[in-house]
Amino acid sequence: MRTAPTSAPGTVRSARRPRRARRTAPVPPLRASHPALPWVAALAVMVMWASSFIVIRAGGSDFSPGAMSLLRIGSASLALVPLLLAKRVRAPRTRRTWLAVLAWGITWFAVYSIVLNASEQLIDAATAAMLVNVAPLIVAVASGLLLGEGLSMRLLAGVLVAFGGIVLITVATSSGHVSGVGVLLGLLAALLYAGSVLAQKPLLAHIDSTSMTVIGIVAGFLACLPFAPTLLGELASASAGSVAGVVYMGVLPTALAFLLWGYALTRTPAGVLSSSSLIVPGVTVALAWLLLGEVPPPLAAVGGVLCLAGAAFAVAPNVLAALRGPRTPHEGGEPGAVPDPAPAGASAPAREGGRAPSTP
């Protein structure tokens, strides 16, 4: 029977002891934001988007559709440079995600913008607003059927009431001249709007909202570069107010608003969040009254109230639930909501939206 050799006193055994696993301090979890913050962000986005209608009406006549889009998206790209310098933008992890984000950015920030600008040169702003705001209804239905967010009768009823308000605003403020091509372009803009929102929601499981917004805006800017010669020619004759207005639309209603939109969309159902944009026509009427002195016709005022009431009815349960405070993990969350991003060092699914990534 063999006995294990013993070492002399004071000597070191040649056999290595099994190395203990290094114990590291747990990474403190990122403090979750208050559930009401996404709705505060959404409200700020709606006000900024409504103001862009005012700016286009007041000073957008000096630019052609492509040139205006280039100046607007170019201004947004410059406004986002600090995020690039601060290394807040992370590249997508896969080639397919890269292609999907680039396609989304070109569609949302270049094609949609150009189509909407072209539409508003052929039809009045009220009719264009009505056509574009078909998009929230499309998103509400499609997100319920395709994204598994559910399709409540309350949401559909609120969307339809708000859309009825948009129709009243259109009837009250329309110039009476309707171009068939302009209507088709307005409907195409609504489809591009809805498709972009529906595409962005699942992509946010693979890339954070800030990175997606920055990459998308830069992609849209590059797609608009062929309009650079036209823009240079139009800048020579454009008024300073028109230039400042388009730059404003790039910095606030585009760069800042879409950062906030991405943040809110990461944490709320796409259908419910999109329905909140139905307040835009009503807010536009109010801003035109306050800033441009355009007193709305009585029918338009009634339409504005219906827009606000319908949107409020659609999103009220989600907003009230958010105002009651954050839920504990065992209580679950809103349908379609995505948890706050995990801290650095967490696994890839946690960093990219809290769900195991699937191929986009």
C-alpha positions, 0 to 999 in steps of 0.5 A, spaced: 500 500 500 502 506 497 503 512 502 503 519 499 510 522 500 510 527 505 514 533 504 520 536 509 518 541 514 519 548 511 519 545 504 513 547 499 509 541 496 510 541 488 503 539 487 499 545 486 492 546 490 486 547 486 485 555 484 480 558 487 475 562 483 476 569 483 471 572 487 469 579 484 464 584 487 457 584 483 456 590 478 451 594 481 445 594 477 443 600 473 437 604 477 431 604 473 428 610 470 421 612 473 416 609 468 413 616 467 419 618 464 418 615 457 411 619 457 414 625 459 419 624 453 413 622 448 410 629 450 416 633 448 417 629 442 409 631 440 410 638 441 417 639 437 414 635 431 408 639 432 412 645 431 416 643 425 409 644 421 409 651 423 416 652 421 415 649 414 409 653 413 412 659 415 419 659 412 419 652 408 417 655 401 425 657 399 427 650 399 425 644 394 424 637 398 430 634 397 434 640 399 430 641 405 431 634 407 439 635 406 439 641 410 435 638 416 438 632 416 445 635 416 444 639 421 441 633 425 448 630 424 452 635 426 448 636 433 449 629 434 457 629 433 458 630 441 455 623 442 460 620 437 466 624 441 463 621 447 463 614 445 456 613 446 455 610 440 456 603 439 456 599 432 451 593 431 454 587 433 452 583 426 452 585 419 445 583 418 443 588 424 448 593 420 444 593 414 437 593 417 439 599 421 442 603 415 436 601 411 431 604 417 435 610 417 435 611 410 427 610 409 425 614 416 430 620 415 431 621 407 425 617 404 420 619 408 422 626 409 423 627 402 416 624 400 413 629 406 416 635 403 414 633 396 407 632 398 406 639 402 408 642 396 402 639 392 396 639 398 395 644 404 398 642 410 392 640 414 390 635 408 397 632 409 397 632 416 390 628 416 394 623 411 400 622 415 396 621 421 393 615 418 400 612 420 398 611 428 392 607 426 396 602 422 401 602 427 396 600 432 393 595 428 400 592 426 403 592 432 397 588 435 398 583 430 405 582 428 409 584 435 404 581 440 402 587 443 395 586 443 389 590 440 385 593 445 378 596 443 380 602 448 386 603 443 382 603 437 376 607 439 381 612 442 385 612 435 378 613 431 376 619 435 382 622 434 382 621 427 375 624 427 378 630 430 384 630 424 378 630 419 374 636 422 381 640 422 382 638 415 375 640 413 375 647 417 382 649 414 383 646 407 384 650 401 379 646 397 385 644 392 387 637 392 392 634 388 391 626 386 399 626 386 399 630 393 394 625 396 398 619 394 405 622 396 401 623 403 399 616 404 406 614 402 409 618 407 404 615 412 406 608 410 413 610 411 412 612 417 408 606 420 413 602 417 419 605 420 416 605 427 414 597 426 421 596 424 425 600 429 421 596 435 424 589 434 431 592 432 431 595 439 432 588 442 439 588 438 442 595 439 440 601 444 436 607 442 441 612 442 446 608 437 440 606 432 438 614 432 445 616 430 447 611 425 440 612 422 440 619 421 447 619 419 445 614 414 439 619 412 444 624 411 449 620 406 442 618 402 441 626 401 447 628 399 446 628 391 441 634 393 447 638 395 448 642 389 441 644 389 441 646 396 447 650 395 443 654 389 437 655 394 441 657 400 444 663 396 436 666 395 433 663 401 431 668 407 435 667 413 429 666 417 427 660 412 435 657 413 434 658 421 427 654 421 430 648 417 436 648 422 432 648 428 428 642 425 434 638 424 437 640 431 430 639 435 424 636 432 429 631 428 436 630 433 433 631 440 426 628 438 428 622 435 433 620 441 427 621 446 422 617 441 427 611 441 428 612 449 420 612 449 419 606 444 424 602 448 420 602 454 413 602 451 408 598 446 409 601 439 402 601 438 400 605 444 406 610 443 404 612 436 397 613 438 400 619 442 402 622 436 395 623 434 395 630 438 400 633 433 394 636 429 391 639 435 397 642 438 399 645 431 393 648 431 394 651 438 401 653 436 399 656 430 394 660 434 399 662 439 405 663 435 403 666 428 396 669 430 392 664 426 385 664 430 383 657 428 376 656 425 371 653 430 370 647 427 378 646 427 378 648 435 373 642 436 377 637 432 383 639 436 379 637 442 377 631 439 385 629 437 387 631 444 381 627 447 382 621 443 389 620 444 388 621 451 383 616 452 387 611 448 394 612 452 390 613 459 391 606 462 399 606 460 400 613 463 396 612 469 400 606 471 406 609 470 404 615 474 403 610 480 410 608 480 415 603 478 413 596 478 416 590 482 419 585 478 414 579 480 408 584 478 411 584 470 410 590 466 406 593 460 405 589 454 411 590 449 415 594 454 423 593 454 427 593 461 432 598 462 439 597 459 443 592 463 450 595 466 456 594 462 459 587 463 452 584 463 451 579 457 449 581 450 442 579 451 441 584 457 445 589 454 441 589 448 434 590 450 433 585 456 431 579 451 435 574 447 437 577 440 434 573 434 435 575 427 432 581 425 
